[in-house]
Amino acid sequence: MNSVIRGASYVLAHTPQMVVYNGTTQTTERIVNPESEYLKELESHLRSYEECVNYWPNQVYIGNATPEDLAGVEFPYYDKVKEGAERYGKYGEIMPEEEFILLVQACDQFEVVKIDKDFVSAHKDALANDPIITEDIVAKVEAGVELSEIEAAVKDEHAEGIYVAGKLVACVKRAHDIDVNLSAHVMHENLMSKASSVLALLYGVRNAGINKDDIEYVIDCAEEACGDMNQRGGGNFAKAAAEIAGLNNATGSDSRGFCAGPSHALIEAAALVKSGAYKCVAVTAGGCTAKLGMNGKDHVKKGLPILEDCLAGFCVILSENDGVNPEINLDILGRHTVGTGSAPQNVIGSLVADPLERAGLKITDIDKFSPEMQNPDITKPAGAGDVPMANYKMIAALAVKRGELDRKELASFSTNHGLTGWAPTQGHIPSGVPYIGFAREDILAGKMKTAMIIGKGSLFLGRMTNLFDGVSFVIQANTKAEAEKASGVSEEEVKGLIAKAMKDFAASLIAE
Amino acid sequence: MDLENQKRVKDFADEYGAENLVVVLGAAEGEAAGLAAETVTAGDPTFAGPLTGVQLGLTVYHVCEPEMKEEFDEAVYDEQVSMMEMVLDVDDIVSEMSSIRDEFCKYL
């Protein structure tokens, strides 16, 4: 029987100073053009925490508004305020930079994170007051060190500085003297990913209404790699994050596939549960510091704030079929194969039309499609257009070519079967999965029956292959009752039959 | 344009001669196509890549422009490009590309 989606979480950590010091657009600029106007103007375009919380797409991401609400907001979004915006939402939260830095230290098992003691004492209570942060996590935050120690580590030992409001407050030290895989830069990147994944796992457990010990397996599907010089990318973010989140009954592993990673991981998780290998699996990912401010140059040039100022994370919990929650239907899987080719119509054909055709369905049979859900407020000013809209146009055009949609309905397809993008451009984060929380709720509420999640990945960025990649799957309303009805015998009846047989057997033993 | 792609374009221009090279773009937006076209003609407008300050003046087209379309086998074009042609704002792309070509192309 298909697995079900028990719950989903979506979290953000507002990290504007990491835009400046760790985003590759900015670090590259500092190398090739250190005196550039962009670098001079950058800081004045950073948003405050309040501005970040009040931002419509962020409120949608953590579940305080829906994609339908966002569709009703006049574009662009950066100059609008979401009334009643809050730090906490039903899917997760937007954590301030100060508290996130302390959470990062709680995730550090090798004493590479050093924080100024005054900074720790100023913000530790705030972290402890976060309802999702448990006492054992707060207890992992150290008392802190003298600022001079941090300054010396940054100056003399290649430590990666962590700043708040332009002031050095902490650092990540290198974990090895010569191994570049354990350099301060890599440790910083990996710890940020791990910490945001931990936050997502904590909310995932809460939102699924399960106990931490229920989770037997965790799959991390972010885009970072941890390991040393003898096994770069050896892993394992999944188990490392599970440890801090207190998932004592879980093991796990990392699954990678660029932006398609989450969709691959969810199909794998659904298969693990359906096969009976594990009863409950969490798919998680943390955020990516390198992508902070990725389109910053265009945003600054056009007078916009830096909108890519948050690390993002998500978690989806899958479990055995409970007869209630929506299922992942493993009979309808789209896959871009080695032989598919890279022409857009082949890509969309392999991910959307082909799997539906194999199941005897048409494109228009799916209620909602969730491809790359990038927030157009970020991508449009950078000349990359409205990514979700471009995907809907392609899906609609393919439906027209296949005779499944009238050409006159091309324009209305995106309204009827699409969504307005709200996800931060953190690579794997916007790729299909941001909609799973909303899809689960709307299917449970009977507002819709099916959603297709589409993940796509640019494998050529790794220079190992020129190929593109992608996979897709369909979420559907729970079918357990129908399946049992069709098979003529329910689980309860089977249990009853087994119990009776056991009783009879026991009785026969006693009689002997 | 991706820094690595800029490097490849520059290497091809060095190897085969700029006059013997045609760059075919597939960008989904007029603005993005225009930026890439500007990069291989007037130099990298973002001042980040190997084509910064390098005015190759290459001949450059978007695959949906009529001059390119007539070079294709019709069946191949239908299979590979026609769906995107339905989706893209071809007029906007043609206008962006033409203005860049008129200003910076050296080999037309």
Contacts between the chains, C-beta under 8 A, distances in Angstrom:
chain1	res1	chain2	res2	distance
A	28	B	48	6.5
A	29	B	48	7.2
A	32	B	47	7.5
A	32	B	48	5.9
A	33	B	47	5.8
A	33	B	48	7.3
A	36	B	47	7.5
A	297	B	46	6.4
A	341	B	80	7.9
A	343	B	79	7.3
A	343	B	80	4.1
A	343	B	81	7.0
A	344	B	83	6.3
A	344	B	84	5.0
A	345	B	79	7.3
A	345	B	80	7.0
A	345	B	81	7.9
A	345	B	82	7.3
A	345	B	83	3.7
A	345	B	84	6.9
A	346	B	80	7.6
A	348	B	83	7.3
A	383	B	29	5.9
A	383	B	31	4.0
A	383	B	32	4.5
A	383	B	35	6.0
A	384	B	28	7.8
A	384	B	29	6.8
A	384	B	32	6.3
A	385	B	28	5.8
A	385	B	29	4.4
A	385	B	32	7.4
A	390	B	28	5.6
A	390	B	87	7.0
A	393	B	86	7.9
A	393	B	87	4.2
A	394	B	83	6.5
A	394	B	84	7.1
A	394	B	87	5.4
A	397	B	83	4.8
A	397	B	84	7.7
A	397	B	86	4.2
A	397	B	87	5.1
A	398	B	83	5.8
A	400	B	86	7.0
A	401	B	82	7.4
A	401	B	83	6.0
A	401	B	86	7.8
A	410	B	86	7.7
A	463	B	4	8.0
